[in-house]
Amino acid sequence: MDRIWKSGIMAGAVGALFILLGLVILGSWFKVFAEQNSLFLLLLLLSNLLAFVLAGLSSGILVSPYARNEMESLKSGMIAGCIVALFPVIFIVIMTALGTPFISIEPSAILGFLALAIILVSLVALSGMLSLVYTSIDRLRKQSRNAASSHVEDNELSDLRSLYDDLWKDARTLVTDMNRSIQMYLLAGFLMLVYGFVILAYAAAGWQRIYSGSPDMADYAAAIGETIGGAILIIVGPLLIRWYYKLKSRYARLALIEKGEKGAV
């Protein structure tokens, strides 16, 4: 079902509740009072008027989020008004068919029916106009809110641009420092590997002296320490070199950004 019709039907159901309230008031009037009572008549008119007003406003509320233009909102409001107007018409037809004493087909009654028809048509139009007015006001409110939000966003965007420039400068410096730090892993790993072999060579010389019968405890301490230290350097050196290539691959895009900035300069 089209959303315009769906909104109108739902809004008409809201208004129909108050029309039914008006019919209850009318029934109470004839049941309790034999003569005309102005209080009940006023309540009847107000409940009927409120039914069309609520139908129009409800229609505007329901249709405003997706109405493409004001005419669609007017159409939805008039659909709601017609649904509300249908209840008193059905009531009058039923009462006339039953031959009730307060509704009869006479020349004066026909004029009353004509006046009632004009009133109902006017109330249907009122329901549509209220829906249109609500939709127009809601659209203006949204436009005003969007304009204010756009103005605030422009100010915030200006501040963000300034902050972004500062952050971008810091980011370029950070990338440069990070790349240099990553290169230090390669240098440190290479040096550890080289010095590891050098220290192991000294350790081998120390063990030769010990195997030759050297009784000096310093030779034992030096040989053991050089062996352990050289082994550690030979193990850690390749790990640092491997870590260098891992970090270089992980942050390759940042390295390209740095190279691009240098090329631009």
C-alpha positions in Angstrom: 0.0 0.0 0.0 1.2 3.5 -0.8 2.6 5.3 2.2 0.4 8.3 1.6 -2.7 6.2 1.9 -1.3 4.2 4.8 -0.6 7.4 6.7 -4.1 8.8 6.0 -5.8 5.5 7.1 -3.8 5.4 10.3 -4.5 9.0 11.1 -8.1 8.5 10.3 -8.3 5.7 12.8 -7.0 8.1 15.5 -9.7 10.7 14.6 -12.3 8.0 14.5 -11.9 7.3 18.2 -13.0 10.9 18.9 -15.9 10.7 16.5 -17.1 7.6 18.4 -16.7 9.6 21.6 -19.0 12.2 20.0 -21.6 9.6 19.1 -21.5 8.3 22.7 -22.1 11.9 23.9 -25.0 12.2 21.4 -26.5 8.9 22.7 -26.2 10.1 26.3 -27.9 13.3 25.4 -31.0 11.7 24.0 -31.1 9.1 26.8 -30.7 11.4 29.7 -32.3 14.6 28.5 -35.6 14.8 26.7 -35.1 18.4 25.9 -32.2 20.0 24.2 -29.1 20.6 26.4 -26.5 23.1 25.3 -23.7 21.5 27.3 -24.0 18.1 25.5 -24.4 19.8 22.2 -21.2 21.8 22.8 -19.3 18.7 23.8 -20.6 16.9 20.7 -19.3 19.7 18.4 -16.0 19.9 20.2 -15.4 16.2 20.1 -16.2 16.1 16.3 -13.9 19.1 15.6 -11.2 17.6 17.7 -11.5 14.4 15.7 -10.7 16.1 12.4 -8.0 18.2 14.0 -6.2 15.2 15.4 -6.6 13.3 12.2 -5.0 16.1 10.2 -2.1 16.5 12.7 -1.6 12.8 12.9 -1.5 12.5 9.2 1.1 15.3 9.0 3.2 13.6 11.6 3.1 10.3 9.8 3.6 11.5 6.3 6.2 14.3 6.8 9.3 12.1 6.9 8.8 10.9 3.3 6.3 13.3 1.6 7.9 14.5 -1.6 5.8 17.7 -1.7 3.0 19.5 0.1 0.3 18.0 -2.1 1.1 14.5 -0.9 0.7 15.7 2.7 -2.7 17.4 1.7 -3.9 14.2 0.1 -3.0 12.1 3.2 -4.8 14.6 5.5 -7.9 14.5 3.3 -7.9 10.7 3.3 -7.8 10.8 7.1 -10.6 13.4 7.2 -12.8 11.3 4.9 -12.4 8.3 7.1 -13.4 10.4 10.1 -16.4 11.9 8.2 -17.5 8.4 7.3 -18.6 7.5 10.8 -21.3 10.3 11.3 -22.6 9.6 7.8 -23.0 5.9 8.5 -24.6 6.8 11.9 -27.1 9.1 10.2 -28.0 6.6 7.5 -28.6 3.8 10.1 -30.7 6.1 12.3 -32.7 7.2 9.3 -33.3 3.6 8.2 -34.4 2.7 11.7 -36.9 5.5 11.7 -35.8 7.2 14.9 -37.8 10.1 16.0 -34.9 12.6 16.0 -33.8 11.9 12.4 -36.6 12.0 9.8 -36.8 12.8 6.2 -38.6 16.1 6.0 -37.9 19.3 4.1 -36.3 20.8 7.2 -34.3 17.6 7.8 -33.1 17.6 4.2 -31.7 21.1 4.7 -30.1 19.9 7.9 -28.5 17.0 6.0 -27.2 19.5 3.4 -25.7 21.7 6.1 -24.1 18.7 7.7 -22.6 17.6 4.4 -21.1 21.1 3.9 -19.7 21.0 7.4 -18.2 17.6 6.9 -16.6 18.6 3.6 -15.2 21.7 5.3 -13.8 19.6 8.2 -12.2 17.2 5.7 -10.6 20.2 4.0 -9.5 21.4 7.5 -7.9 18.0 8.2 -6.0 18.1 4.9 -4.8 21.7 5.5 -3.6 20.9 9.0 -1.6 18.0 7.6 -0.1 20.3 4.9 0.7 23.0 7.5 2.4 20.5 9.8 4.5 19.1 7.0 5.5 22.5 5.8 6.5 23.6 9.3 8.4 20.4 9.9 10.3 20.8 6.6 11.2 24.4 7.4 12.4 23.3 10.9 14.6 20.6 9.3 16.0 23.0 6.8 16.8 25.5 9.6 18.4 22.8 11.7 20.4 21.5 8.7 21.6 25.1 8.0 22.6 25.6 11.6 24.3 22.2 11.6 26.1 23.1 8.4 27.4 26.3 9.9 28.7 24.6 13.0 30.3 21.9 10.8 32.0 24.5 8.7 33.5 26.1 11.9 34.4 22.7 13.2 35.9 21.7 9.8 38.1 24.8 9.9 39.4 23.9 13.3 39.8 20.3 12.2 41.8 21.4 9.2 44.2 23.4 11.4 44.5 20.4 13.7 45.0 18.1 10.8 47.8 20.2 9.5 49.6 20.0 12.8 49.0 16.3 13.1 50.2 15.7 9.6 53.5 17.5 10.3 53.9 15.4 13.5 52.9 12.3 11.5 55.6 12.9 8.9 58.2 13.4 11.6 57.0 10.2 13.3 57.3 8.2 10.1 60.8 9.5 9.5 61.9 8.6 13.1 60.1 5.2 12.8 61.9 4.4 9.5 65.3 5.3 11.0 64.5 3.2 14.1 63.6 0.3 11.9 66.9 0.6 10.1 68.7 0.5 13.4 67.4 -3.1 13.8 69.3 -4.1 10.7 72.5 -2.4 11.8 72.3 -3.8 15.3 71.5 -7.3 14.1 74.4 -7.2 11.6 76.9 -5.9 14.2 75.8 -8.5 16.8 76.2 -11.3 14.3 79.8 -10.1 13.3 80.9 -9.5 16.9 79.4 -12.8 17.9 81.7 -14.7 15.6 84.6 -12.5 16.7 84.0 -13.3 20.4 83.6 -17.0 19.6 86.9 -16.9 17.9 88.4 -15.5 21.2 86.6 -18.2 23.1 88.1 -20.8 20.8 91.6 -19.4 21.5 90.9 -19.5 25.2 89.8 -23.1 25.1 92.9 -24.0 23.2 95.0 -22.5 26.0 93.0 -24.5 28.6 93.4 -27.7 26.6 97.2 -27.0 26.4 97.4 -27.2 30.2 97.0 -23.6 31.3 96.2 -23.6 35.0 95.1 -19.9 35.1 91.5 -19.6 36.3 91.2 -16.3 34.3 91.5 -18.3 31.1 88.6 -20.6 32.3 86.4 -17.6 33.2 87.2 -15.8 29.9 86.6 -18.9 27.8 83.2 -19.6 29.4 82.0 -16.0 29.2 83.2 -15.5 25.6 81.5 -18.7 24.6 78.1 -17.8 26.2 78.3 -14.1 25.0 79.2 -15.1 21.5 76.4 -17.7 21.3 73.9 -15.1 22.5 75.1 -12.5 19.9 74.9 -15.1 17.1 71.3 -16.0 18.1 70.1 -12.4 18.7 71.7 -10.9 15.6 69.6 -12.9 13.1 66.5 -12.3 15.2 67.0 -8.5 14.9 67.6 -8.8 11.2 64.4 -10.8 10.8 62.5 -8.2 12.9 63.9 -5.5 10.6 62.4 -7.1 7.5 59.1 -7.8 9.3 58.7 -4.2 10.4 59.8 -2.9 7.0 57.1 -5.0 5.3 54.4 -4.0 7.9 55.0 -0.3 7.6 55.9 -0.2 3.9 53.0 2.2 3.1 54.2 4.7 5.7 57.6 4.6 4.2 56.1 5.3 0.8 54.3 8.4 2.3 57.6 9.7 3.6 59.3 9.2 0.2 56.4 10.9 -1.5 56.7 13.9 0.8 60.4 14.1 0.1 59.8 14.0 -3.6 57.2 16.7 -3.4 59.6 18.9 -1.5 
